[in-house]
Amino acid sequence: MTSVAHPPDPAEAWRRIARLIDAADADGVAEAVLALDDAGRRAVAAALPGHLKAARARRDPWEGLGDARWASARRAPGRSAAPRPG
């Protein structure tokens, strides 16, 4: 069970975000990242660059050219994982 009292494990949070990115689920990525606590957001921010590099390497260079769905899924965690003011 995950809640404010029981935040997700940062490593598990990252695995979930990575699966959503790979599935090109931008809405799911955004929702999952917004639900993270600070530790989870830090874990995502730390792992994201390496994951995106590996994901790009797995793709055919022409695959998804102009695919806004995949691009949105890659950008969502970066926008959502940024430190929140206040």
Jmol script that loads the backbone (N, CA, C; Angstrom):
load data "model"
ATOM      1  N   MET A   1       0.838  -1.178   0.000  1.00  0.00           N
ATOM      2  CA  MET A   1       0.000   0.000   0.000  1.00  0.00           C
ATOM      3  C   MET A   1       0.878   1.234   0.000  1.00  0.00           C
ATOM      4  N   THR A   2       0.600   2.175  -0.892  1.00  0.00           N
ATOM      5  CA  THR A   2       1.366   3.402  -0.990  1.00  0.00           C
ATOM      6  C   THR A   2       0.483   4.571  -0.618  1.00  0.00           C
ATOM      7  N   SER A   3       0.995   5.415   0.242  1.00  0.00           N
ATOM      8  CA  SER A   3       0.283   6.627   0.637  1.00  0.00           C
ATOM      9  C   SER A   3       1.318   7.604   1.152  1.00  0.00           C
ATOM     10  N   VAL A   4       0.867   8.748   1.617  1.00  0.00           N
ATOM     11  CA  VAL A   4       1.795   9.718   2.194  1.00  0.00           C
ATOM     12  C   VAL A   4       2.505   9.091   3.384  1.00  0.00           C
ATOM     13  N   ALA A   5       1.768   8.311   4.174  1.00  0.00           N
ATOM     14  CA  ALA A   5       2.367   7.652   5.337  1.00  0.00           C
ATOM     15  C   ALA A   5       3.295   6.521   4.920  1.00  0.00           C
ATOM     16  N   HIS A   6       3.049   5.925   3.747  1.00  0.00           N
ATOM     17  CA  HIS A   6       3.857   4.808   3.245  1.00  0.00           C
ATOM     18  C   HIS A   6       4.283   5.107   1.812  1.00  0.00           C
ATOM     19  N   PRO A   7       5.268   6.031   1.650  1.00  0.00           N
ATOM     20  CA  PRO A   7       5.678   6.373   0.288  1.00  0.00           C
ATOM     21  C   PRO A   7       6.325   5.175  -0.403  1.00  0.00           C
ATOM     22  N   PRO A   8       6.290   5.168  -1.742  1.00  0.00           N
ATOM     23  CA  PRO A   8       6.891   4.052  -2.470  1.00  0.00           C
ATOM     24  C   PRO A   8       8.400   4.041  -2.288  1.00  0.00           C
ATOM     25  N   ASP A   9       8.986   2.859  -2.359  1.00  0.00           N
ATOM     26  CA  ASP A   9      10.426   2.711  -2.345  1.00  0.00           C
ATOM     27  C   ASP A   9      10.976   3.438  -3.572  1.00  0.00           C
ATOM     28  N   PRO A  10      12.009   4.303  -3.422  1.00  0.00           N
ATOM     29  CA  PRO A  10      12.513   5.040  -4.584  1.00  0.00           C
ATOM     30  C   PRO A  10      12.936   4.146  -5.751  1.00  0.00           C
ATOM     31  N   ALA A  11      13.553   3.009  -5.461  1.00  0.00           N
ATOM     32  CA  ALA A  11      13.968   2.108  -6.544  1.00  0.00           C
ATOM     33  C   ALA A  11      12.754   1.534  -7.268  1.00  0.00           C
ATOM     34  N   GLU A  12      11.732   1.147  -6.531  1.00  0.00           N
ATOM     35  CA  GLU A  12      10.509   0.627  -7.153  1.00  0.00           C
ATOM     36  C   GLU A  12       9.799   1.741  -7.916  1.00  0.00           C
ATOM     37  N   ALA A  13       9.811   2.938  -7.372  1.00  0.00           N
ATOM     38  CA  ALA A  13       9.200   4.082  -8.058  1.00  0.00           C
ATOM     39  C   ALA A  13       9.875   4.278  -9.419  1.00  0.00           C
ATOM     40  N   TRP A  14      11.214   4.214  -9.429  1.00  0.00           N
ATOM     41  CA  TRP A  14      11.927   4.379 -10.692  1.00  0.00           C
ATOM     42  C   TRP A  14      11.571   3.267 -11.665  1.00  0.00           C
ATOM     43  N   ARG A  15      11.514   2.024 -11.209  1.00  0.00           N
ATOM     44  CA  ARG A  15      11.176   0.911 -12.122  1.00  0.00           C
ATOM     45  C   ARG A  15       9.796   1.136 -12.746  1.00  0.00           C
ATOM     46  N   ARG A  16       8.854   1.619 -11.952  1.00  0.00           N
ATOM     47  CA  ARG A  16       7.515   1.879 -12.484  1.00  0.00           C
ATOM     48  C   ARG A  16       7.564   2.981 -13.548  1.00  0.00           C
ATOM     49  N   ILE A  17       8.285   4.068 -13.254  1.00  0.00           N
ATOM     50  CA  ILE A  17       8.387   5.162 -14.218  1.00  0.00           C
ATOM     51  C   ILE A  17       9.055   4.666 -15.503  1.00  0.00           C
ATOM     52  N   ALA A  18      10.110   3.883 -15.373  1.00  0.00           N
ATOM     53  CA  ALA A  18      10.821   3.367 -16.552  1.00  0.00           C
ATOM     54  C   ALA A  18       9.888   2.515 -17.404  1.00  0.00           C
ATOM     55  N   ARG A  19       9.079   1.670 -16.780  1.00  0.00           N
ATOM     56  CA  ARG A  19       8.128   0.834 -17.546  1.00  0.00           C
ATOM     57  C   ARG A  19       7.130   1.718 -18.288  1.00  0.00           C
ATOM     58  N   LEU A  20       6.652   2.765 -17.637  1.00  0.00           N
ATOM     59  CA  LEU A  20       5.685   3.657 -18.276  1.00  0.00           C
ATOM     60  C   LEU A  20       6.326   4.418 -19.439  1.00  0.00           C
ATOM     61  N   ILE A  21       7.583   4.847 -19.261  1.00  0.00           N
ATOM     62  CA  ILE A  21       8.289   5.524 -20.358  1.00  0.00           C
ATOM     63  C   ILE A  21       8.425   4.578 -21.535  1.00  0.00           C
ATOM     64  N   ASP A  22       8.855   3.358 -21.271  1.00  0.00           N
ATOM     65  CA  ASP A  22       9.041   2.384 -22.347  1.00  0.00           C
ATOM     66  C   ASP A  22       7.739   2.047 -23.053  1.00  0.00           C
ATOM     67  N   ALA A  23       6.626   2.163 -22.337  1.00  0.00           N
ATOM     68  CA  ALA A  23       5.316   1.920 -22.939  1.00  0.00           C
ATOM     69  C   ALA A  23       4.760   3.174 -23.614  1.00  0.00           C
ATOM     70  N   ALA A  24       5.530   4.276 -23.578  1.00  0.00           N
ATOM     71  CA  ALA A  24       5.122   5.562 -24.162  1.00  0.00           C
ATOM     72  C   ALA A  24       3.822   6.069 -23.553  1.00  0.00           C
ATOM     73  N   ASP A  25       3.651   5.842 -22.256  1.00  0.00           N
ATOM     74  CA  ASP A  25       2.442   6.263 -21.543  1.00  0.00           C
ATOM     75  C   ASP A  25       2.714   7.590 -20.834  1.00  0.00           C
ATOM     76  N   ALA A  26       2.636   8.697 -21.571  1.00  0.00           N
ATOM     77  CA  ALA A  26       2.955  10.010 -21.014  1.00  0.00           C
ATOM     78  C   ALA A  26       2.039  10.376 -19.855  1.00  0.00           C
ATOM     79  N   ASP A  27       0.746  10.094 -19.989  1.00  0.00           N
ATOM     80  CA  ASP A  27      -0.183  10.413 -18.905  1.00  0.00           C
ATOM     81  C   ASP A  27       0.143   9.601 -17.656  1.00  0.00           C
ATOM     82  N   GLY A  28       0.450   8.325 -17.847  1.00  0.00           N
ATOM     83  CA  GLY A  28       0.812   7.468 -16.723  1.00  0.00           C
ATOM     84  C   GLY A  28       2.094   7.927 -16.056  1.00  0.00           C
ATOM     85  N   VAL A  29       3.085   8.341 -16.862  1.00  0.00           N
ATOM     86  CA  VAL A  29       4.344   8.843 -16.314  1.00  0.00           C
ATOM     87  C   VAL A  29       4.084  10.078 -15.467  1.00  0.00           C
ATOM     88  N   ALA A  30       3.351  11.020 -16.024  1.00  0.00           N
ATOM     89  CA  ALA A  30       3.086  12.264 -15.299  1.00  0.00           C
ATOM     90  C   ALA A  30       2.347  11.987 -13.996  1.00  0.00           C
ATOM     91  N   GLU A  31       1.336  11.138 -14.048  1.00  0.00           N
ATOM     92  CA  GLU A  31       0.563  10.809 -12.846  1.00  0.00           C
ATOM     93  C   GLU A  31       1.449  10.141 -11.794  1.00  0.00           C
ATOM     94  N   ALA A  32       2.272   9.194 -12.230  1.00  0.00           N
ATOM     95  CA  ALA A  32       3.129   8.464 -11.292  1.00  0.00           C
ATOM     96  C   ALA A  32       4.180   9.377 -10.671  1.00  0.00           C
ATOM     97  N   VAL A  33       4.775  10.244 -11.478  1.00  0.00           N
ATOM     98  CA  VAL A  33       5.810  11.136 -10.944  1.00  0.00           C
ATOM     99  C   VAL A  33       5.217  12.145  -9.977  1.00  0.00           C
ATOM    100  N   LEU A  34       4.055  12.664 -10.295  1.00  0.00           N
ATOM    101  CA  LEU A  34       3.422  13.631  -9.396  1.00  0.00           C
ATOM    102  C   LEU A  34       3.072  13.018  -8.047  1.00  0.00           C
ATOM    103  N   ALA A  35       2.894  11.714  -8.012  1.00  0.00           N
ATOM    104  CA  ALA A  35       2.561  11.031  -6.757  1.00  0.00           C
ATOM    105  C   ALA A  35       3.792  10.712  -5.908  1.00  0.00           C
ATOM    106  N   LEU A  36       5.002  10.936  -6.454  1.00  0.00           N
ATOM    107  CA  LEU A  36       6.227  10.590  -5.730  1.00  0.00           C
ATOM    108  C   LEU A  36       6.533  11.572  -4.608  1.00  0.00           C
ATOM    109  N   ASP A  37       7.222  11.065  -3.605  1.00  0.00           N
ATOM    110  CA  ASP A  37       7.760  11.941  -2.567  1.00  0.00           C
ATOM    111  C   ASP A  37       9.111  12.465  -3.053  1.00  0.00           C
ATOM    112  N   ASP A  38       9.786  13.272  -2.233  1.00  0.00           N
ATOM    113  CA  ASP A  38      11.066  13.855  -2.645  1.00  0.00           C
ATOM    114  C   ASP A  38      12.103  12.793  -2.989  1.00  0.00           C
ATOM    115  N   ALA A  39      12.189  11.737  -2.198  1.00  0.00           N
ATOM    116  CA  ALA A  39      13.176  10.681  -2.461  1.00  0.00           C
ATOM    117  C   ALA A  39      12.886  10.000  -3.795  1.00  0.00           C
ATOM    118  N   GLY A  40      11.634   9.757  -4.083  1.00  0.00           N
ATOM    119  CA  GLY A  40      11.263   9.149  -5.356  1.00  0.00           C
ATOM    120  C   GLY A  40      11.591  10.047  -6.530  1.00  0.00           C
ATOM    121  N   ARG A  41      11.314  11.348  -6.394  1.00  0.00           N
ATOM    122  CA  ARG A  41      11.636  12.286  -7.470  1.00  0.00           C
ATOM    123  C   ARG A  41      13.144  12.353  -7.702  1.00  0.00           C
ATOM    124  N   ARG A  42      13.918  12.320  -6.618  1.00  0.00           N
ATOM    125  CA  ARG A  42      15.377  12.330  -6.773  1.00  0.00           C
ATOM    126  C   ARG A  42      15.852  11.067  -7.486  1.00  0.00           C
ATOM    127  N   ALA A  43      15.262   9.925  -7.133  1.00  0.00           N
ATOM    128  CA  ALA A  43      15.642   8.667  -7.785  1.00  0.00           C
ATOM    129  C   ALA A  43      15.336   8.723  -9.276  1.00  0.00           C
ATOM    130  N   VAL A  44      14.177   9.246  -9.634  1.00  0.00           N
ATOM    131  CA  VAL A  44      13.805   9.365 -11.043  1.00  0.00           C
ATOM    132  C   VAL A  44      14.748  10.325 -11.755  1.00  0.00           C
ATOM    133  N   ALA A  45      15.016  11.466 -11.147  1.00  0.00           N
ATOM    134  CA  ALA A  45      15.890  12.458 -11.774  1.00  0.00           C
ATOM    135  C   ALA A  45      17.295  11.897 -11.983  1.00  0.00           C
ATOM    136  N   ALA A  46      17.775  11.074 -11.063  1.00  0.00           N
ATOM    137  CA  ALA A  46      19.113  10.504 -11.185  1.00  0.00           C
ATOM    138  C   ALA A  46      19.182   9.425 -12.264  1.00  0.00           C
ATOM    139  N   ALA A  47      18.143   8.620 -12.373  1.00  0.00           N
ATOM    140  CA  ALA A  47      18.163   7.483 -13.299  1.00  0.00           C
ATOM    141  C   ALA A  47      17.720   7.848 -14.715  1.00  0.00           C
ATOM    142  N   LEU A  48      16.981   8.915 -14.855  1.00  0.00           N
ATOM    143  CA  LEU A  48      16.369   9.251 -16.145  1.00  0.00           C
ATOM    144  C   LEU A  48      17.371   9.437 -17.285  1.00  0.00           C
ATOM    145  N   PRO A  49      18.442  10.207 -17.125  1.00  0.00           N
ATOM    146  CA  PRO A  49      19.348  10.400 -18.275  1.00  0.00           C
ATOM    147  C   PRO A  49      19.924   9.089 -18.826  1.00  0.00           C
ATOM    148  N   GLY A  50      20.346   8.202 -17.962  1.00  0.00           N
ATOM    149  CA  GLY A  50      20.889   6.919 -18.419  1.00  0.00           C
ATOM    150  C   GLY A  50      19.841   6.060 -19.088  1.00  0.00           C
ATOM    151  N   HIS A  51      18.631   6.086 -18.554  1.00  0.00           N
ATOM    152  CA  HIS A  51      17.554   5.290 -19.146  1.00  0.00           C
ATOM    153  C   HIS A  51      17.205   5.808 -20.535  1.00  0.00           C
ATOM    154  N   LEU A  52      17.131   7.120 -20.682  1.00  0.00           N
ATOM    155  CA  LEU A  52      16.794   7.676 -21.994  1.00  0.00           C
ATOM    156  C   LEU A  52      17.877   7.370 -23.021  1.00  0.00           C
ATOM    157  N   LYS A  53      19.139   7.416 -22.598  1.00  0.00           N
ATOM    158  CA  LYS A  53      20.232   7.074 -23.506  1.00  0.00           C
ATOM    159  C   LYS A  53      20.104   5.620 -23.961  1.00  0.00           C
ATOM    160  N   ALA A  54      19.827   4.729 -23.016  1.00  0.00           N
ATOM    161  CA  ALA A  54      19.671   3.309 -23.351  1.00  0.00           C
ATOM    162  C   ALA A  54      18.434   3.091 -24.226  1.00  0.00           C
ATOM    163  N   ALA A  55      17.342   3.791 -23.926  1.00  0.00           N
ATOM    164  CA  ALA A  55      16.112   3.641 -24.713  1.00  0.00           C
ATOM    165  C   ALA A  55      16.328   4.110 -26.142  1.00  0.00           C
ATOM    166  N   ARG A  56      17.040   5.212 -26.295  1.00  0.00           N
ATOM    167  CA  ARG A  56      17.329   5.705 -27.651  1.00  0.00           C
ATOM    168  C   ARG A  56      18.196   4.704 -28.421  1.00  0.00           C
ATOM    169  N   ALA A  57      19.152   4.095 -27.725  1.00  0.00           N
ATOM    170  CA  ALA A  57      20.049   3.134 -28.373  1.00  0.00           C
ATOM    171  C   ALA A  57      19.297   1.892 -28.850  1.00  0.00           C
ATOM    172  N   ARG A  58      18.224   1.522 -28.155  1.00  0.00           N
ATOM    173  CA  ARG A  58      17.438   0.339 -28.540  1.00  0.00           C
ATOM    174  C   ARG A  58      16.548   0.611 -29.743  1.00  0.00           C
ATOM    175  N   ARG A  59      16.239   1.853 -29.992  1.00  0.00           N
ATOM    176  CA  ARG A  59      15.320   2.203 -31.074  1.00  0.00           C
ATOM    177  C   ARG A  59      16.054   2.302 -32.404  1.00  0.00           C
ATOM    178  N   ASP A  60      15.373   1.927 -33.454  1.00  0.00           N
ATOM    179  CA  ASP A  60      15.873   2.167 -34.797  1.00  0.00           C
ATOM    180  C   ASP A  60      15.940   3.689 -34.966  1.00  0.00           C
ATOM    181  N   PRO A  61      16.992   4.224 -35.602  1.00  0.00           N
ATOM    182  CA  PRO A  61      17.112   5.678 -35.711  1.00  0.00           C
ATOM    183  C   PRO A  61      15.901   6.351 -36.368  1.00  0.00           C
ATOM    184  N   TRP A  62      15.192   5.633 -37.218  1.00  0.00           N
ATOM    185  CA  TRP A  62      14.045   6.231 -37.898  1.00  0.00           C
ATOM    186  C   TRP A  62      12.728   5.914 -37.200  1.00  0.00           C
ATOM    187  N   GLU A  63      12.763   5.000 -36.249  1.00  0.00           N
ATOM    188  CA  GLU A  63      11.538   4.600 -35.557  1.00  0.00           C
ATOM    189  C   GLU A  63      10.963   5.766 -34.772  1.00  0.00           C
ATOM    190  N   GLY A  64       9.708   5.993 -34.949  1.00  0.00           N
ATOM    191  CA  GLY A  64       9.018   7.002 -34.164  1.00  0.00           C
ATOM    192  C   GLY A  64       9.409   8.427 -34.478  1.00  0.00           C
ATOM    193  N   LEU A  65      10.082   8.641 -35.618  1.00  0.00           N
ATOM    194  CA  LEU A  65      10.461   9.995 -35.981  1.00  0.00           C
ATOM    195  C   LEU A  65       9.180  10.834 -36.017  1.00  0.00           C
ATOM    196  N   GLY A  66       9.134  11.825 -35.187  1.00  0.00           N
ATOM    197  CA  GLY A  66       7.942  12.643 -35.090  1.00  0.00           C
ATOM    198  C   GLY A  66       6.867  12.041 -34.203  1.00  0.00           C
ATOM    199  N   ASP A  67       7.193  10.980 -33.484  1.00  0.00           N
ATOM    200  CA  ASP A  67       6.226  10.312 -32.608  1.00  0.00           C
ATOM    201  C   ASP A  67       6.070  11.119 -31.324  1.00  0.00           C
ATOM    202  N   ALA A  68       5.095  11.982 -31.288  1.00  0.00           N
ATOM    203  CA  ALA A  68       4.889  12.862 -30.138  1.00  0.00           C
ATOM    204  C   ALA A  68       4.559  12.074 -28.884  1.00  0.00           C
ATOM    205  N   ARG A  69       3.913  10.931 -29.029  1.00  0.00           N
ATOM    206  CA  ARG A  69       3.542  10.132 -27.861  1.00  0.00           C
ATOM    207  C   ARG A  69       4.790   9.670 -27.105  1.00  0.00           C
ATOM    208  N   TRP A  70       5.783   9.149 -27.820  1.00  0.00           N
ATOM    209  CA  TRP A  70       6.997   8.677 -27.170  1.00  0.00           C
ATOM    210  C   TRP A  70       7.787   9.854 -26.607  1.00  0.00           C
ATOM    211  N   ALA A  71       7.851  10.954 -27.357  1.00  0.00           N
ATOM    212  CA  ALA A  71       8.577  12.137 -26.888  1.00  0.00           C
ATOM    213  C   ALA A  71       7.947  12.682 -25.614  1.00  0.00           C
ATOM    214  N   SER A  72       6.636  12.703 -25.547  1.00  0.00           N
ATOM    215  CA  SER A  72       5.960  13.191 -24.343  1.00  0.00           C
ATOM    216  C   SER A  72       6.263  12.306 -23.143  1.00  0.00           C
ATOM    217  N   ALA A  73       6.309  11.013 -23.360  1.00  0.00           N
ATOM    218  CA  ALA A  73       6.603  10.096 -22.255  1.00  0.00           C
ATOM    219  C   ALA A  73       8.024  10.294 -21.750  1.00  0.00           C
ATOM    220  N   ARG A  74       8.941  10.668 -22.624  1.00  0.00           N
ATOM    221  CA  ARG A  74      10.322  10.928 -22.194  1.00  0.00           C
ATOM    222  C   ARG A  74      10.417  12.229 -21.432  1.00  0.00           C
ATOM    223  N   ARG A  75       9.646  13.244 -21.817  1.00  0.00           N
ATOM    224  CA  ARG A  75       9.757  14.554 -21.181  1.00  0.00           C
ATOM    225  C   ARG A  75       9.004  14.653 -19.866  1.00  0.00           C
ATOM    226  N   ALA A  76       7.935  13.914 -19.713  1.00  0.00           N
ATOM    227  CA  ALA A  76       7.078  14.056 -18.532  1.00  0.00           C
ATOM    228  C   ALA A  76       7.824  13.892 -17.206  1.00  0.00           C
ATOM    229  N   PRO A  77       8.687  12.882 -17.040  1.00  0.00           N
ATOM    230  CA  PRO A  77       9.340  12.759 -15.741  1.00  0.00           C
ATOM    231  C   PRO A  77      10.302  13.896 -15.456  1.00  0.00           C
ATOM    232  N   GLY A  78      10.949  14.417 -16.473  1.00  0.00           N
ATOM    233  CA  GLY A  78      11.867  15.529 -16.259  1.00  0.00           C
ATOM    234  C   GLY A  78      11.137  16.767 -15.782  1.00  0.00           C
ATOM    235  N   ARG A  79       9.992  17.025 -16.358  1.00  0.00           N
ATOM    236  CA  ARG A  79       9.203  18.186 -15.931  1.00  0.00           C
ATOM    237  C   ARG A  79       8.626  17.944 -14.543  1.00  0.00           C
ATOM    238  N   SER A  80       8.139  16.743 -14.315  1.00  0.00           N
ATOM    239  CA  SER A  80       7.452  16.454 -13.072  1.00  0.00           C
ATOM    240  C   SER A  80       8.401  16.233 -11.908  1.00  0.00           C
ATOM    241  N   ALA A  81       9.638  15.794 -12.183  1.00  0.00           N
ATOM    242  CA  ALA A  81      10.577  15.483 -11.112  1.00  0.00           C
ATOM    243  C   ALA A  81      11.354  16.698 -10.632  1.00  0.00           C
ATOM    244  N   ALA A  82      11.188  17.812 -11.302  1.00  0.00           N
ATOM    245  CA  ALA A  82      11.900  19.017 -10.879  1.00  0.00           C
ATOM    246  C   ALA A  82      11.479  19.383  -9.460  1.00  0.00           C
ATOM    247  N   PRO A  83      12.400  19.924  -8.686  1.00  0.00           N
ATOM    248  CA  PRO A  83      12.051  20.312  -7.310  1.00  0.00           C
ATOM    249  C   PRO A  83      10.868  21.266  -7.304  1.00  0.00           C
ATOM    250  N   ARG A  84      10.023  21.086  -6.346  1.00  0.00           N
ATOM    251  CA  ARG A  84       8.839  21.937  -6.225  1.00  0.00           C
ATOM    252  C   ARG A  84       9.172  23.137  -5.343  1.00  0.00           C
ATOM    253  N   PRO A  85       8.738  24.322  -5.747  1.00  0.00           N
ATOM    254  CA  PRO A  85       9.012  25.509  -4.931  1.00  0.00           C
ATOM    255  C   PRO A  85       8.246  25.433  -3.621  1.00  0.00           C
ATOM    256  N   GLY A  86       8.809  26.070  -2.647  1.00  0.00           N
ATOM    257  CA  GLY A  86       8.081  26.152  -1.377  1.00  0.00           C
ATOM    258  C   GLY A  86       8.649  25.271  -0.404  1.00  0.00           C
TER     259      GLY A  86
END
end "model"
wireframe off; spacefill off
backbone 0.3
color backbone group
